[in-house]
Amino acid sequence: MGTIQPEGSFPWWGARYAVGLSVLTGALALLTVMGLVGSWGETFPRWVPLLAGRRVPPLAAIVPAILGGLALVALWDTMPLAWFGLFGFHDVAFTNGWWKLLANVCITPVMLWGPIVLALTYAYHRRRRPA
């Protein structure tokens, strides 16, 4: 049986989880930009063993980008349903309306991540398709 924590306290792994999640999302955002906008989507970087300098097959970037973009849309774009309690989605409890407003304002930009990835994927596809 685990230890009982006082109401409102963070578990011992909470801070590590938050930092790890921040690092992971930052790395995925960088990978998205470098892969779909930067040079990594054209040719493999020099540091990739056996593939360095070779041309990247377009589907090797397009398929994961589409799957990732759709996963982000499914994950984050349901947030307004939770805010308004629609279709069985529920928001977490806040101590007052100002904290809820602050949380909603802070989380709203992440809802654009999925559609932006899908738009970048479409632009990448148009850029890399045969003439």
C-alpha positions in Angstrom: 0.0 0.0 0.0 1.3 3.5 -0.9 1.8 6.4 1.4 -1.1 8.8 1.9 -0.3 12.3 0.7 -1.9 15.5 2.0 -4.6 17.0 -0.1 -3.2 19.0 -3.0 0.4 17.8 -2.7 2.4 16.7 -5.8 3.7 13.2 -6.0 7.5 12.8 -5.9 7.7 12.2 -9.6 5.5 15.1 -10.6 8.2 17.7 -11.2 10.3 15.2 -13.2 7.3 14.3 -15.3 6.6 17.9 -16.1 10.2 18.7 -17.0 10.4 15.5 -19.1 7.2 16.2 -20.9 8.4 19.7 -21.7 11.7 18.4 -23.1 9.8 15.8 -25.1 7.4 18.2 -26.6 10.2 20.7 -27.4 12.2 17.9 -29.1 9.2 16.8 -31.2 8.5 20.4 -32.2 12.1 20.8 -33.3 12.0 17.6 -35.2 8.8 18.7 -36.9 10.3 22.0 -38.0 13.7 20.5 -39.1 12.0 17.6 -40.9 9.2 19.4 -42.7 10.7 22.9 -43.2 14.4 22.5 -42.7 17.0 20.4 -44.5 16.4 17.1 -42.6 13.4 16.4 -44.8 15.4 16.7 -48.0 18.6 14.7 -47.2 19.6 12.8 -44.1 21.9 14.7 -41.8 25.6 13.8 -41.7 25.4 12.3 -38.3 22.9 9.6 -39.3 24.9 6.4 -39.8 24.6 4.6 -43.2 22.1 7.2 -44.6 24.1 10.4 -44.3 23.7 12.7 -47.3 21.2 10.4 -49.0 17.9 11.8 -50.2 14.9 11.2 -47.8 12.0 9.3 -49.4 9.1 11.7 -49.1 6.7 9.1 -47.6 9.3 8.5 -44.8 8.5 12.0 -43.6 4.9 12.4 -44.7 3.4 9.3 -43.1 4.8 9.9 -39.6 3.9 13.6 -39.9 0.3 12.9 -40.8 0.0 10.3 -38.0 1.5 12.7 -35.5 -0.6 15.6 -36.6 -3.8 13.5 -36.4 -2.7 12.3 -32.9 -2.2 15.9 -31.8 -5.6 16.9 -33.1 -7.2 14.0 -31.3 -5.3 14.7 -28.1 -5.7 18.5 -27.8 -8.6 19.7 -30.0 -11.1 18.0 -27.7 -10.3 20.5 -25.0 -13.2 22.9 -25.8 -15.5 19.9 -25.3 -14.2 19.5 -21.8 -14.4 23.2 -21.0 -18.1 23.2 -21.7 -18.8 19.6 -20.5 -20.0 18.3 -23.9 -20.2 14.7 -25.0 -19.0 13.3 -21.7 -15.7 15.3 -21.6 -14.9 17.0 -18.3 -12.5 19.6 -17.2 -10.4 19.3 -14.0 -11.7 21.2 -11.0 -10.3 24.6 -10.2 -10.5 26.6 -7.0 -12.0 29.6 -8.8 -12.9 30.9 -12.3 -9.7 32.9 -12.7 -7.5 29.9 -12.4 -9.7 28.1 -14.9 -9.4 31.1 -17.3 -5.6 31.2 -16.9 -5.3 27.5 -17.6 -7.5 27.7 -20.7 -5.6 30.7 -22.0 -2.3 28.9 -21.5 -3.4 25.6 -23.1 -5.2 27.1 -26.1 -2.1 27.6 -28.3 -1.3 23.9 -28.1 -4.6 23.2 -29.9 -3.0 24.7 -33.0 0.0 22.3 -33.0 -1.9 19.4 -34.8 -3.4 21.5 -37.5 0.0 23.3 -38.0 1.8 20.0 -38.4 -0.8 18.8 -40.9 -0.5 22.1 -42.9 3.3 21.8 -42.9 3.0 18.2 -44.1 0.8 19.3 -47.0 3.3 22.0 -47.9 6.2 19.4 -47.6 4.2 17.1 -49.9 3.7 19.8 -52.5 7.3 20.8 -52.4 8.6 17.2 -52.7 6.1 15.8 -55.2 7.3 15.0 -58.8 6.8 17.9 -61.2 
